[in-house]
Amino acid sequence: MPELPEVETVRRGLLPVLEGAVIVRAEVNRPDLRWPLPERMAERLTGREVTALRRRSKYILADLDSGETLLVHLGMSGRMLISGAQVGVHYRDHPAPQKHDHVVLHMESGARITFNDARRFGAMDLMPTDGAHPLLEGLGPEPFGNDFNGPYLAARLKGRRTPIKSALLDQRIVAGLGNIYVAETLYRARISPLRLAGDLAEAQAQALVPLIREVLAEAIEAGGSSLRDFRQANGELGYFSKHFQVYDREGQPCETPGCSGTIIRTVQSGRSSFWCPACQR
């Protein structure tokens, strides 16, 4: 699943074409994705201006002048692709319709935004802009927000008898982190993913906050990590995967200066953890 950097990369790519623009026509080509699409979705989107384009955790939120917000989750293979507009330094013509183009937004500018999702694990919904949504309830603070700080994280980890990796993946503690960026953060912190969260010293817990932000900021700058199906809004690949220090590097030498260890893979709760047992304790 795309994590915070991938979703933020897509949001930033859509921003020049979507925010402040009017949807002159919306096409909804099937009744459901992962879950049923909202009733009269095409009608409720058509003619609406997008007043703001936000991100919460791994969700894109497009506020409309109708008082509703379009919530988008990319799922495993979802893409929001722009055509008929200048994207970066290139102009992208409208492609021929594809089999998995499930929702298409035709903008007043002539641009087109297409949600393509081969596996249909993505989701779209309409919610009151000033209301709540079940997918957003209970989420922890954003990693770049003021509410996410050293004392907060130390307090949330204190006494927890779950592995630190599981704690950082808990969206109720911090929103948006996933398997890749937790692995990279713990590697930089020299902390084993198997270590119990409650066993970290307060200083170690607090030191995770700037490392989390550092890893996420670098990944956003690189356009995310292109694993399997992820694409940016301009259709290009992200390249942070070229800078992985530990994720997906099983059997390769540790990159920590002076460390002679080898990266291993351990399965935790059905998910792969990549780490160096020589320098992550």
Helices and strands as residue ranges (DSSP letters): H 4-18, E 23-28, H 41-45, E 50-56, E 59-64, E 68-73, E 78-83, E 85-87, E 90-92, E 101-107, E 112-117, E 123-128, H 150-157, H 164-169, H 179-189, G 197-199, H 202-221, G 240-243, E 264-268, E 271-275
